[in-house]
Amino acid sequence: MSARDEITDLIYTYADRIDAGDFEGVGAILGTGSLTFDGALDPISGPDAITKTYEATTRRFANGTPNTKHIMTNVMVSVDPDEIHASSKSYYTVLHALPGEFALQPIIAGRYHDTFQKVNGKWQFLTMHIFVDLVGDLSTHLSPGTL
């Protein structure tokens, strides 16, 4: 598999873990680096801190998931000539629904700017920077007090 394919798989794995409600898995995949949000000053680093951030801000429902689908598009990967470092830019659109309570709709969209490093032959996140470009109704998605 090419470096671009491996990195793209990491991006898709991140989205899959969020949608599955696997916040420990999110912490594990991002915990090799740091997570930042546009406009926020301090990076969140380490698997435990990243896991706790997702657990504190994102609701999970009876099925154990946040009832979301992260649609990842426009994934552009650039691998440095050293073949040890890389970066990517991608778009996300998050769909959310609660049967009988909240109709299926896009609730947020934005961009990820990520960096990666190859360690012991395996690509891993170095940084994930999240930009929020469009916001819809997050009332049933975020934990109370998050906004």
Number of C-alpha atoms within 10 A of each C-alpha: 6 7 18 18 11 14 29 18 12 18 20 16 15 20 19 18 18 22 20 18 22 20 23 19 19 22 26 17 21 24 23 17 22 22 22 18 15 9 9 7 8 10 15 20 19 17 21 15 15 25 21 13 14 19 16 14 15 19 17 20 13 7 9 12 17 22 22 24 18 21 15 19 13 11 18 14 18 16 17 11 8 7 11 16 18 23 20 20 17 18 20 22 19 19 17 23 18 14 9 6 8 12 11 13 13 20 19 18 19 16 19 21 17 21 22 22 22 16 10 7 8 11 18 21 22 21 23 23 16 19 17 15 12 11 12 11 13 14 12 19 20 17 16 12 7 11 8
